[in-house]
Amino acid sequence: MIKVENLCSKIREKVVLENLNFNSDADLTFIFGRNGSGKSTILKSFVNYPNYTWSGKIIINLPDLPVINVLENSYTDLISKGILFTFQDPVEVKGLSNFEFLYQIFKKRIAINKAEDITREDFNFLLSKISKDLGIEEELYSRPDVNYGFSGGERKKNLLLQIFIFKPIVLLLDEIDTGVDRKYLSDFLIPKLEEFILGNGTKTFLVTHNLWIASQFQKLSKKFLVLKEGKSITEILEKDVEKIEKFW
């Protein structure tokens, strides 16, 4: 179970979220809302994202992550505990190889399990196997930069590599349809995400404006939340998703 109590946030004195309360034990929790309503800020709260002022509680109690209050842990500690936040527009980094970027993500996640003993050669073998299983060409992770010059589809493939390498306990996804079309989503990205979530028991939160996406995840238990102006959050039934505008 994941429970949010009286969550508030500010950035540069601007109030973004006010006293939000909700909980979820679903495999996949959707968060809908208008632009600027604070949806992405909710995702950031789960990693105690820097430069924000947070208050309230976010209690996570899962088999692989016994009871913690997220807001009492640092951003770095939460990553090592297995909480992964992904950006709508992934950061471009020139001069850092994609392989090294993925290797450092891997090390952060399993640092508590003697990641120092896993060499780059060992990791290369693991990454090659994961890429092959996902149908992702090895050339992608051999590129000299991170996401720089990548197409929308290549960025999503890189995102999948991060997820399958990191193996998060809690996964936070922001607008997964950015830069790709419906065919790419339905034929590739969504089936791979669903496979991962089911196979690993990962609790996932997904921010989206795209109502169609909600209908594409068929194998997971789902919950639907609507955020209004950062001040209230309402749970709705799946049958009401198409009429969601009346809730915000």
N, C-alpha and C positions, 0 to 999 in steps of 0.2 A: 504494500500500500504506500502511496505517496500522498501526503496531506499538506496543504498550504493554508496557513492561518494568518490573517491580518497582514498580508504582504503589502508593503509600501516601498516605493522607490523614488529617488530624486537624482537628477544629474544637473550640475551647475545651477542649483536652486530651483530647477523646474520639476514640478511633481509629475511623475509619469503614471505610477500605480498607487491606488488608495484602498487599503483595507480589503484586499481580495481574499476570498476563501473558496477553496474547492479541494476535491480529492479524486484520486483515480487509482484503480487497480486493473485497468484495461491494458491489453497489449499495446494499443495505439490510441492516443488521445489527440483529437484534432482541436486546434484553437483558431476560431474564425473571428473576424472583426474588421472594421473599416481601417483604411490607412491612418497611421498615427494614433491608433487606439492603445498601443502598448503591447501588442502581441509578441514581438521579438524581445521586448524587455522581460516578459515572463520567462522566456527561454534563458535569457542571460542570468536571471535570478538563481537558476538551478546550478550555476557554476560560480555564484558570488562574483560576478563580472566586475573587474576593476573600474574605477572612476565613477561608480554609482554609490549612492548612500541607500542602504537596505535596512528594513526593519520588519519584524514579524517572524514567522517560522516556516521552514520548509522541511518537513520530517519525511525521511526516506527509511522505510523498513522493508527490506527485500531479503530473500534467502542469501544472496551473495554480497549484500551490503546491509549489515545489521544497523539498528537505529542510529541515524545521525541527523542533526539539524544542519542543513547545508550552510546557513548563514553564520555558523560558528566555525566554519572551515575556510581555508584560503582557496583561491582559484587553483593554485598548483596542486594542493592536496586533493581537491575534488577530481582533478584530472587523473591523478594516480589511483584514486578510489574507483575509477571507471565511469565517470560522467563525461560525455563528449558533446560539446556544443559545436554546431557547424553553421557557417555563415551563408546567407543567401548569395552573396557575391564573394567567392573565396579570394583570399589574399594572394596577390601575385608577388613572387619573390625572385628577383633576378640574382644570379650568382650563387644560388644554393641549389644543388642538384635535387631533382625530385626523389631520387633514391635516398639521399641523405635526410631529406625532409621526412619521408616515411619511416626511415630507421629511427629517427629521434622520437617520433610519435610512439613507435613500438616500445622504445626504451622507457619512456615516461610511464606508459601503462603498466609495464611489468617490472618496474624497478624494485618492487617489493618481492619479486620472485627471481632475484639474481640476474637481472637483465645484463649486468656487466659481463656475464659469462657467454653472452650470445654475440658472436662476432658478426661483422658485416658479411662474411662469406656464408655463415649460417642463415643470416637474415635474407640474403639474396636467394638462397634455396627456397626458403619459406615464401618469399614474395613471388617467385616464379611459379610456385605451385598454386598460390591463391589467384594469381592473374590467369593462369590456365583454366582453373575451375570456373572463374567468372567470365571467361571468354574475352579477356582484355589483353591486347597485344603488349609484349614485354617492352617494346620501344617506348611506351608511355612513361614508365617509371625510370627509364634511362635518360630522360631529357635533362639538359643542363640547368633549367630553371623550373620553378614551381608555378604552375598555372599560367605562366606568361606565354601568350600566343596560343593557348589552348582554345579549341572550339567549345561550345556549350556542352556537347556530348562528351568531350574529353574531360572536361571539368567534373562532370558527373561520374565518369569512370574513376577519376582520381579520388572523388569522394567515397565511392564504394571501396576502393583499396584501403583508404583510411579506416573505414568502419570495420571491414573484415580483419584488418591487422590489429586494430585497437580492441575490438570485442567489448564494446561498452555495456555496462549494466543498465545505464540510463542514456538514451540517445535523443538529442534535441535537434530537430530538422527545421530549417527556415526556407519556405517557398521552393520546394524541390523542382518545380517546373520551370524555373528561370533558365532561359537559354535553350530549351529543348521543346519539341512538339509532343503531341499526344501519342503518336506512334512510338516514339522513343520511350516515353513513360510506360505505356502499357505493354510493350514488347520486351523491354529490358530493365529499366530502373526499378519500377514498382515490383515486378516479380523477384528481383534480387534482394530488395529491401525486405519484402515479406518473408523470403527464405531465411534471411539473417535473423529477423526478429523472432520467428517461430523456432529456429534452431538453437537460439541462444537465450530465449526467455527475456529478451531485452525490453524494458519499458520505454516506449517511444512517445515523444510529443512532437506534433507536426503543425507548424503554422502555415496556413495557406488561404488564398482568396479563391482558389479553384475548386468549386463544388464537385466537379466531375471526379477529381482525385479521390474524394471520399468513397465513391462507389467502386473504385478499382481494387481496393484492399478487401478481398473476400474471405480470407482464411483467419483473420485476426479478430479478437474481441475489440470493440471500438467504443469510444466515448466522444461526445461532441460538445464543445464549450464555445460560447459566444461572449467575447469581451466587448464591453461598451464604454468608450471614453476613459478606459483605465480605472473605472470606478465600480463596475459591477460585472460579474461573470455568471452566465446562465447555462445550465445544461439543457440540451434539447435531444429529442429522439431522432434517429436516423431518417425517419420518414418526413421530418420537418426540415431537413437540410436544404431542400430546394426552395423553401420559403424563408430562408434564413434572414433576409433583409428586415423582416418584421421584428427581429429580436435585437437589432442594433440601432 
